[in-house]
């Protein structure tokens, strides 16, 4: 009993640490991905600022080529476009014009500034555009973001635009890795979260002032040189913590390693409770042993003990039968001895047809993964998560297998417990998509509002240049440049409008809709196109259910999904509509037998501006998902290569 208790405690401890490892691994993977997304956001923002400055520089270059620039004009342009400094240099790098108003006693007057070293590649004819980027201000403790373009060939020199980078830097701080670390470090149970490189700490949560260096620590050294996730029990401030380490790599450059420390207090408490329970169980077993010995010497209690055993067996059987998890007991000959109610629902097969049969003799492909599980069960217990297909439907499950031995150490049976976590996975994926859509909407709204005003100013300047200026020289070049500027401004405004439409909250009405009439209307909208393309378009079931929703928004979603299905099938292909009702939901399905969505892009199809079509804009499915979410429902899909795709809309009934 002592040995049994020891191994039971050890096995339970291993299972707890396995679960802790998987959860912490998932957490640090999420932190790593969030950090990479943050770095990507910074790069995208910097690219947008660069494009804006280059557009302003092109405008100033055009005005410079027409001799329309003066200090007053530069001041006006800088005020309108929120530019800090506009400097124009001659062929030798000497500043000849600026929007700066000279200050009395300043070190550099207009004639004393030379930037040949900074804009040398332009002055030497190596390039016409130069991204100087983020730099320190020369005489104040501030940051600037600068770009440079060449002047017209007949003049020579360079035009340099500077933008005050204070807001940009503050924004990067708000979304930066340090902010992520600070926010996550506030969670209970997390002892520390550190990002460090080979030199020292790059960022850390509160209360962390020092950490073990990478150099000299074999464990940290291995993590620093590998993309795998490493874990160990480590000591931090006289406390044992469970540490998980993963390398952060961006654009093939190693930034450092994340070190995540989780408190083991709860684990220790669980172990103590388990130990107490094992001691109690051992005492109970000892008491039972005494009873059994008494039974050997007295037949008087045999009947009583037999009855108690029968009750216990009946209770155990009842517990197994009514568990939420599917429980299957297989004996050493692979014959099924127990197949509870949850297992019948999962495998859609009554227990009477499988109990007593050998797993190898059951022809259904649904049981193939159980054979694989038993064949690969080399240890006494197996605990794993996997994706399987049962009755043609994909499931995410957690499998637990335990071997039971007789006194001679021969396996007598295998207890397989299957927990269906498909709904949990789907909810997690839905939550991730919602968070992503919300973040993208906020980013779209902020960016669009920030750049719309300066873009409109540029557009008005381009229109005025076309209408009011008529140069005597280089007229065709002038008209070409200003027309191009106007067209590009129009294109950017179109993109901004799309951003704002995506970010704008939807106005949702609520009225009773009959599914039969509604789906018939969708069918009539596409039957002409179906006949033209020779597509078999049909309604499998429209039902006559009542659902309270916004009919216009729901119609927009279905029109978009059905059109996608039409685009996915070829001549003589099939597209079908089906509606059914469950206890709490109305489910509408759009199914096609096209080529299916490739697995490598299935996680991206709801992303903004992602499209596999040549002419697609990548907004349809993103907006559709947003609409279904605001209707209180859920939009999902299943797809297989060369078998087709099924989109499912679930709405509250």
C-alpha angles and dihedrals in degrees: 000000000000091000091045091050091048093052092043090053091046093048092048091049090051090050091050092049090046090054091044090050094050093047094046091045090053091048095050090045088054091049091049093049091046090052092050090049089050091052090048090051090053091050092048091049091049090050091052092050089048092051091049093051092046090051090052090046091052089053092050090046090055092049090046092053088055093049090241097129127107134153089262091052092049091050090050092050093046092050093048094048099035093244120159102205136007114190127180118200131192127229091282095052095255116141110244101170136017141165089231115112105221114245121219112262094009114157094235124044120192092272098048102060117101123175101172092130093051098047097027096123090059096043090050092051096246094125141359096217129044127186104209091174128185115358141160119266110247101229106018135049095256141108128241133194113211143183132179135205132186121259122238113297092245090060108031126202134082142285115218123194122195126196124196101246098197095105092043092052092046090052091050089052091053093052098028130119090257090059091049091051093048093050095047092044090064091068117110114252094028109111098184144345117199135177110198139161132203090285102047147287116343096179136350143170124261117294095027111112102153139018137187109277120246091233110082094017108102093195094052091042092056091048091049091055099043139061091219124104115249129197138186143153107262136180117242121175092341091308129109111237133178105241124200119189129193132170119243110217125177126181091348090304121117108229096179142277130292114226114196118189120195124192116249094201094103091046090052091050090051091049091050091050090047091049091051091048092049091051090050091046090049090052090048090049089050089052091049089050090056089050091050091051089050090052090056091058098039126041090189093088095042095096093047092050091047091053092049090050091051091051091049091048091049092049092048091049090049092049092050092046094052100041116123089229121074109253122196123178116198122186126222090273090056092250115146111244100170130027110170130204094264089053090052090054093046096048094032090228128116116243092235090069097052108030109103093017126115116248090231091055095054105097097200114111088217090081097049094095090054090058089050090049093052092044092054097041099114095151130061092254137022126198118178145140120231144159116243139170119235121181090347093305124112117237135185109214142171112226124204121183125183127183120217119204134199124228093279093054096254115139109250101180145346123232112208118191117189121192116193108221096165093114092048091051091048091050090049091050091046090050091050091051092048092050090048093049091048092050092046091048093051091047091047093050094046096046094044093051092046096053102032096080097050090043091053090050090052090049092052091048089051091050092049091049090053094047105034106033126067110173120204094216130049090006095158092050090047092051091046093052096046093045090050090049091051093048092049091050089052091050093049091049089053091053091048090052090053090050092052093047090054093047095045114101113246122244103231123197124194124218138142114271126190109219095212096059092037096054091043087056091052089049092052090050092060106029092090092052090045092055091046093051093038093240121156099234116179146156113237093185131349097175122193100253125149119230129175108226145113105284095197095052092043090050090051090054095048094045090054095047095045090049089052089052091051089051091049098055129068130218112314089017123143131239121176139184122212132177127189138163132227129184094283107007144063108215122199118188130194110195131183135175096221128129093287130230115294112249092234092063101035092096091054105048094096092049118114113262093005113131136155091202120095092226097032122118097203095237103102102079094034091056091041091055091047091052094048091048091053090048087059094250141106132246118205140153144201123206138177128189112259091359103075143242134278121200115199126201114194117194129178110257 
